[in-house]
Amino acid sequence: MTYRILDASGLRDWLAQQPDLSERLGSEAADWSIREVSDGNLNTVFLVDGPVGALCCKQALPHVRVAPDWPMPLERALYESRYMQTVAPAAPGLMPEFLAYDADLFLIVMECLTAHEVLRSALIADRALPGFSAVIGTYIARSVQATGWVNQPFETGARLLEQFSGNTALTRITVDLILTDPYRVCDRNPEPEAGLREDVTALQNDQNLHQAVGRLQERFLTVRQALLHGDLHTGSIMLDGSDVRVIDGEFATMGPVGFDCGLYLGNLALHLCAVPHKATFLRDEMLAFWQSFSTELRSSLSKEGGDQWALSGPASRQDLIETFLNGILRDTAGFCGLEMVRRTVGFAQVADYGVCSTEKDRLLARQKALQIGQTLVVQGASLRSFSDILSLMGL
């Protein structure tokens, strides 16, 4: 079979030839309901409902879905399928169940989360129940436990490097859109609104800021602590009440743990800038995230596992753990700042600003996000506690 872009009819025919998947749906193919729900930038997504069950089918396109003249390698679906299969055993119930991958069609089939809602949408609509961030903290910590050099024998890290090092096209997107483009004149950056132009010009001419960004570029490109989700923001998390799931792991790569932490917290901070009246709620979520993450990771690191600390005794191991967590904290602050800047003036900005009631409020929210983001980037390397991060956010 050769690659082709599937429509609903083509997907129906393909599923009918997959006995295990057909059985999950039930009855005959003609009885299945298929609807496209694509809303991301890169793929087509179909939800398939049958008399017995449902499936979610995600196919990679040879270009960016919202920009057909921007080519994109199909192999990103392979890396997402590998990510799901690698992390799922360590974080059961925290992502959709992986069901199948077709290497010719670059098609992933997974559990259908029909009742779930994207976290960003739930936050905007005030439907997100407290506690979701603690789940994400646990998720990242367990992912580190399963894939980190500090937890696992070096053979595990070597194998993961081999499996994910080829995901260069999506890593290039990260390097450009998050780590570089917002700080220079670039055609991909949307034209800023009039009131923000001076702020953007100052951002793009701030050499002190650029040096701090360079430090984070080096961290992202050279530090291989664990397998990252690589795009962990509030648009790649779904929830149904207290049931929280992480989706869209196609940016997976080995990197610094603080990158995933920073992107997640950065999106909560962006929401905070748009809705400052929710400061207490968002502060509690951020604290719950860090407490859950650090507690879970401390617990796993206290046990013997990886070659990295093979000679450490109980006392020295605790010192090593705290040093490791402090390094993650500093990376988290910096990458959080980068994400806030990128999602405010770079490509793929957030919908959260749309909740601002007036243009003036929206401008003030964006300016605040840029100010907090730049401060975190510049000062992140010197922070000593999570409270320091919250203080820089005004919390």
For each residue, the residues with C-beta under 8 A, 3 or more apart:
1: 102 104 105
2: 104
3: 62 74 104 105 106
4: 10 105
5: 44 59 61
6: 10 11 14 44 46 57 59 105 107
7: 10 11
8: 11 12 34 35 36 46
9: 12 13
10: 4 6 7 13 14
11: 6 7 8 14 15 34 46 48 57
12: 8 9 15 16 29 32 34 48
13: 9 10 16 17 29
14: 6 10 11 17 18 102 105 107
15: 11 12 18 21 22 25 29 32 48 55 57
16: 12 13 22 29
17: 13 14
18: 14 15 21 22 100 109
19: 22 23
20: 23 24 99 100
21: 15 18 24 25 55 99 100 109
22: 15 16 18 19 25 29
23: 19 20 26 52
24: 20 21 50 52 53 55 99
25: 15 21 22 32 48 49 50 51 52 53 54 55
26: 23 31 50 51 52 53
27: 31 32 50 51 52
28: 31
29: 12 13 15 16 22 32
30:
31: 26 27 28 50 51
32: 12 15 25 27 29 48 49 50
33: 48 49 50
34: 8 11 12 46 47 48 49
35: 8 46 47
36: 8 44 45 46
37: 45 46 47
38: 43 44 45 65
39: 45
40: 43 45 65 235 248
41: 64 65 66 67 348
42: 60 61 64 65 72 76 250
43: 38 40 58 59 60 61 65 77 250
44: 5 6 36 38 58 59 61 65
45: 36 37 38 39 40 56 57 58 59
46: 6 8 11 34 35 36 37 56 57 58 59
47: 34 35 37 54 55 56 57 112 114
48: 11 12 15 25 32 33 34 54 55 56 57 112
49: 25 32 33 34 54 112 114
50: 24 25 26 27 31 32 33 53 54
51: 25 26 27 31
52: 23 24 25 26 27
53: 24 25 26 50 112
54: 25 47 48 49 50 112 114
55: 15 21 24 25 47 48 99 109 110 111 112
56: 45 46 47 48 96 109 110 111 112 113
57: 6 11 15 45 46 47 48 107 108 109
58: 43 44 45 46 77 80 107 108 109 110
59: 5 6 43 44 45 46 77 105 106 107 108
60: 42 43 72 74 75 76 77 106 107 250
61: 5 42 43 44 64 65 72 74
62: 3 71 72 73 74
63: 67 68 69 70 71 72
64: 41 42 61 67 68 70 72
65: 38 40 41 42 43 44 61 68
66: 41
67: 41 63 64 70
68: 63 64 65
69: 63
70: 63 64 67
71: 62 63
72: 42 60 61 62 63 64 76 169
73: 62 76 169
74: 3 60 61 62 77 106
75: 60 78 79 106 166 167 169
76: 42 60 72 73 79 80 106 167 169 170 250
77: 43 58 59 60 74 80 81 101 106 107 108 250
78: 75 81 82 101 103 106
79: 75 76 82 83 164 166 167 170 249 250 252
80: 58 76 77 83 84 108 248 249 250 252
81: 77 78 84 85 98 101 108
82: 78 79 85 86 163 164 252
83: 79 80 86 87 164 227 229 249 250 252
84: 80 81 87 88 95 96 98 108 110 249
85: 81 82 88 98
86: 82 83 89 146 147 160 163 227
87: 83 84 90 91 95 142 143 146 147 227 229 249
88: 84 85 91 92 95 97 98
89: 86 92 146
90: 87 142 143 145 146 147
91: 87 88 94 95 138 139 142 143 146 246
92: 88 89
93: 243
94: 91 135 138 139 142 244 245 246
95: 84 87 88 91 98 245 246 247 249
96: 56 84 110 111 112 113 245 247
97: 88 110 111
98: 81 84 85 88 95 101 108 110
99: 20 21 24 55 109 110 111
100: 18 20 21 108 109
101: 77 78 81 98 107 108 109
102: 1 14 105 106 107 109
103: 78 106
104: 1 2 3
105: 1 3 4 6 14 59 102
106: 3 59 60 74 75 76 77 78 102 103
107: 6 14 57 58 59 60 77 101 102
108: 57 58 59 77 80 81 84 98 100 101
109: 18 21 55 56 57 58 99 100 101 102
110: 55 56 58 84 96 97 98 99
111: 55 56 96 97 99
112: 47 48 49 53 54 55 56 96
113: 56 96 116 238 240 245 247
114: 47 49 54
115: 240
116: 113 238 239 240 243 245
117: 121 122 127 238 239 240
118: 121 122 234 235 237 238
119: 122 123 128 132 234 235 237 238 239 244
120: 123 124 233 234 235 267 271 350 351 352
121: 117 118 124 125 127
122: 117 118 119 125 127 128 239
123: 119 120 126 127 128 234 271 352
124: 120 121 271 351 352 354 355
125: 121 122
126: 123
127: 117 121 122 123
128: 119 122 123 132 239
129: 132 239 241 242
130: 281 284 285 288
131: 134 135 242 288
132: 119 128 129 135 136 237 239 242 244 285
133: 136 137 264 268 285 286 288 289 292
134: 131 137 138 288 289 291 292
135: 94 131 132 138 139 244 292
136: 132 133 139 140 232 237 244 246 264 289 292 293
137: 133 134 140 141 288 289 290 291 292 293 294 296
138: 91 94 134 135 141 142 292 293 296
139: 91 94 135 136 142 143 244 246
140: 136 137 143 144 229 232 257 260 261 264 293
141: 137 138 144 145 292 293 294 296 297 300
142: 87 90 91 94 138 139 145 146 296 300
143: 87 90 91 139 140 146 147 226 227 229 260
144: 140 141 147 148 150 151 225 226 257 297 300
145: 90 141 142 148 151 296 297 300
146: 86 87 89 90 91 142 143 151 152 227
147: 86 87 90 143 144 151 152 156 157 160 226 227 254
148: 144 145 151 152 157 225 226 257 306
149: 152 154 156 157 224 225 226 306 307 308
150: 144 225 301 305 306 308 309 324
151: 144 145 146 147 148 300 301 305 306
152: 146 147 148 149 155 156 157 305 306
153: 156 305 306 307
154: 149 157 158 306 307 308
155: 152 158 159
156: 147 149 152 153 159 160
157: 147 148 149 152 154 160 161 224 254
158: 154 155 161 162
159: 155 156 162 163
160: 86 147 156 157 163 164 227 254
161: 157 158 164 165 224 254
162: 158 159 165
163: 82 86 159 160
164: 79 82 83 160 161 167 227 252 253 254
165: 161 162 168 253 254
166: 75 79
167: 75 76 79 164 170 171 251 252 253
168: 165 171 172
169: 72 73 75 76 172 173
170: 76 79 167 173 174 230 250 251 253
171: 167 168 174 175 230 251 253
172: 168 169 175 176
173: 169 170 176 177 251
174: 170 171 177 178 179 220 230 231 251
175: 171 172 178 179 180 217 220 221
176: 172 173 179 180 181 188
177: 173 174 180 181 188 342 346 347 348
178: 174 175 182 338 339 342 346
179: 174 175 176 213 216 217 220 338
180: 175 176 177 183 184 213 217
181: 176 177 184 186 188 189 342 346 347
182: 178 186 189 203 204 341 342 345 346
183: 180 203 204 209 210 213 341
184: 180 181 204
185: 189 204
186: 181 182 189
187:
188: 176 177 181 346 347
189: 181 182 185 186 192 345 346 347
190: 345 346 347 349
191:
192: 189 196 197 199 200 345
193: 196 197 359 363 366
194: 197
195: 363 367
196: 192 193 199 200 345 363 366 367 370
197: 192 193 194 200 201
198: 201 202
199: 192 196 202 203 345 367 370
200: 192 196 197 203 204 345
201: 197 198 204 205
202: 198 199 205 206
203: 182 183 199 200 206 209 341 345 370 374
204: 182 183 184 185 200 201
205: 201 202
206: 202 203 209 210 374
207: 210 211
208: 211 212 378
209: 183 203 206 212 213 374 377 378
210: 183 206 207 213 214
211: 207 208 214 215
212: 208 209 215 216 334 377 378 380 381
213: 179 180 183 209 210 216 217 338 377
214: 210 211 217 218
215: 211 212 218 219 334 381
216: 179 212 213 219 220 331 334 335 338 377 380
217: 175 179 180 213 214 220 221
218: 214 215 221 222
219: 215 216 222 223 256 258 259 331 334
220: 174 175 179 216 217 223 255 256 259 335
221: 175 217 218
222: 218 219
223: 219 220 255 256 331
224: 149 157 161 254 255
225: 144 148 149 150 254 255 256 257
226: 143 144 147 148 149 254 255 257
227: 83 86 87 143 146 147 160 164 252 253 254
228: 232 251 252 253 254 255 256 257 259 260
229: 83 87 140 143 232 236 246 249 251 252 260
230: 170 171 174 249 250 251 252 253 255 259 260
231: 174 236 248 249 250 251 263
232: 136 140 228 229 236 237 246 260 263 264
233: 120 236 237 263 264 266 267 339 343
234: 118 119 120 123 237 264 267 268 271
235: 40 118 119 120 267
236: 229 231 232 233 246 247 248
237: 118 119 132 136 232 233 234 244 245 246 247
238: 113 116 117 118 119 244 245 247
239: 116 117 119 122 128 129 132 242 243 244 245
240: 113 115 116 117 243
241: 129
242: 129 131 132 239
243: 93 116 239 240
244: 94 119 132 135 136 139 237 238 239
245: 94 95 96 113 116 237 238 239
246: 91 94 95 136 139 229 232 236 237 249
247: 95 96 113 236 237 238
248: 40 80 231 236 251
249: 79 80 83 84 87 95 229 230 231 246 252
250: 42 43 60 76 77 79 80 83 170 230 231
251: 167 170 171 173 174 228 229 230 231 248
252: 79 80 82 83 164 167 227 228 229 230 249
253: 164 165 167 170 171 227 228 230
254: 147 157 160 161 164 165 224 225 226 227 228
255: 220 223 224 225 226 228 230 259
256: 219 220 223 225 228 259 328 331 335
257: 140 144 148 225 226 228 260 261 328 331
258: 219 261 262 327 328 329 330 331 332 333 334 335
259: 219 220 228 230 255 256 262 263 331 335
260: 140 143 228 229 230 232 257 263 264
261: 140 257 258 264 265 289 293 328 331 332 335 336
262: 258 259 265 266 331 332 333 334 335 336 337 338 339
263: 231 232 233 259 260 266 267 335 336 339
264: 133 136 140 232 233 234 260 261 267 268 289
265: 261 262 268 269 286 289 332 336 389
266: 233 262 263 269 270 335 336 337 338 339 340 343 373
267: 120 233 234 235 263 264 270 271 339 343 350 352
268: 133 234 264 265 271 272 282 285 286 289
269: 265 266 272 273 282 286 336 340 369 372 393
270: 266 267 273 274 339 340 343 344 350 352 353 369
271: 120 123 124 234 267 268 274 275 278 282 350 352
272: 268 269 275 276 278 279 282 393 395
273: 269 270 276 340 352 365 366 368 369 372
274: 270 271 352 353 355 356 362 365
275: 271 272 278 352 355
276: 272 273 279
277:
278: 271 272 275 281 282
279: 272 276 282 283 394 395
280: 283 284
281: 130 278 284 285
282: 268 269 271 272 278 279 285 286 395
283: 279 280 286 287 390 395
284: 130 280 281 287 288
285: 130 132 133 268 281 282 288 289
286: 133 265 268 269 282 283 289 290 386 389 390 395
287: 283 284 290 291 386 390
288: 130 131 133 134 137 284 285 291 292
289: 133 134 136 137 261 264 265 268 285 286 292 293
290: 137 286 287 293 294 386
291: 134 137 287 288 294 295
292: 133 134 135 136 137 138 141 288 289 295 296
293: 136 137 138 140 141 261 289 290 296 297
294: 137 141 290 291 297 298 325 386
295: 291 292 298 299
296: 137 138 141 142 145 292 293 299 300
297: 141 144 145 293 294 300 301 325
298: 294 295 301 302 321 325
299: 295 296 302 303
300: 141 142 144 145 151 296 297 303 305
301: 150 151 297 298 305 317 320 321 324
302: 298 299 317 318 321
303: 299 300
304: 310
305: 150 151 152 153 300 301
306: 148 149 150 151 152 153 154 309 310
307: 149 153 154 310
308: 149 150 154
309: 150 306 312 317 320
310: 304 306 307
311:
312: 309 316 317 320
313: 316 317
314: 317 318
315: 318 319
316: 312 313 319 320
317: 301 302 309 312 313 314 320 321
318: 302 314 315 321 322
319: 315 316 322 323
320: 301 309 312 316 317 323 324
321: 298 301 302 317 318 324 325
322: 318 319 325 326
323: 319 320 326 327
324: 150 301 320 321 327 328
325: 294 297 298 321 322 328 329
326: 322 323 329 330 384
327: 258 323 324 330 331
328: 256 257 258 261 324 325 331 332
329: 258 325 326 332 333 383 385 386 389
330: 258 326 327 333 334 380 381 382 383
331: 216 219 223 256 257 258 259 261 262 327 328 334 335 380
332: 258 261 262 265 328 329 335 336 380 389
333: 258 262 329 330 336 337 376 379 380 381 383 388 389 392
334: 212 215 216 219 258 262 330 331 337 338 376 377 380 381
335: 216 220 256 258 259 261 262 263 266 331 332 338 339
336: 261 262 263 265 266 269 332 333 339 340 373 376 380 389
337: 262 266 333 334 340 341 372 373 374 375 376 377 378 380
338: 178 179 213 216 262 266 334 335 341 342 373 377
339: 178 233 262 263 266 267 270 335 336 342 343 373
340: 266 269 270 273 336 337 343 344 369 370 372 373 376
341: 182 183 203 337 338 344 345 346 369 370 373 374 377
342: 177 178 181 182 338 339 345 346 347 348
343: 233 266 267 270 339 340 346 348 349 350 369
344: 270 340 341 349 350 366 369 370 373
345: 182 189 190 192 196 199 200 203 341 342 349 366 370
346: 177 178 181 182 188 189 190 341 342 343 349
347: 177 181 188 189 190 342
348: 41 177 342 343
349: 190 343 344 345 346 353
350: 120 267 270 271 343 344 353
351: 120 124 354
352: 120 123 124 267 270 271 273 274 275 355
353: 270 274 349 350 356 362 365 366
354: 124 351
355: 124 274 275 352
356: 274 353 359 361 362 365
357: 361
358: 361 362
359: 193 356 362 363
360: 363 364
361: 356 357 358 364 365
362: 274 353 356 358 359 365 366
363: 193 195 196 359 360 366 367
364: 360 361 367 368
365: 273 274 353 356 361 362 368 369
366: 193 196 273 344 345 353 362 363 369 370
367: 195 196 199 363 364 370 371
368: 273 364 365 371 372
369: 269 270 273 340 341 343 344 365 366 372 373
370: 196 199 203 340 341 344 345 366 367 373 374
371: 367 368 374 375
372: 269 273 337 340 368 369 375 376 392 393 394
373: 266 336 337 338 339 340 341 344 369 370 376 377
374: 203 206 209 337 341 370 371 377 378
375: 337 371 372 378 379 392
376: 333 334 336 337 340 372 373 379 380 389 392
377: 209 212 213 216 334 337 338 341 373 374 380
378: 208 209 212 337 374 375
379: 333 375 376 382 383 392
380: 212 216 330 331 332 333 334 336 337 376 377 383
381: 212 215 330 333 334
382: 330 379
383: 329 330 333 379 380 388 389 392
384: 326 388
385: 329 388 389
386: 286 287 290 294 329 389 390
387: 390 391
388: 333 383 384 385 391 392
389: 265 286 329 332 333 336 376 383 385 386 392 393
390: 283 286 287 386 387 393 395
391: 387 388 394 395
392: 333 372 375 376 379 383 388 389
393: 269 272 372 389 390
394: 279 372 391
395: 272 279 282 283 286 390 391
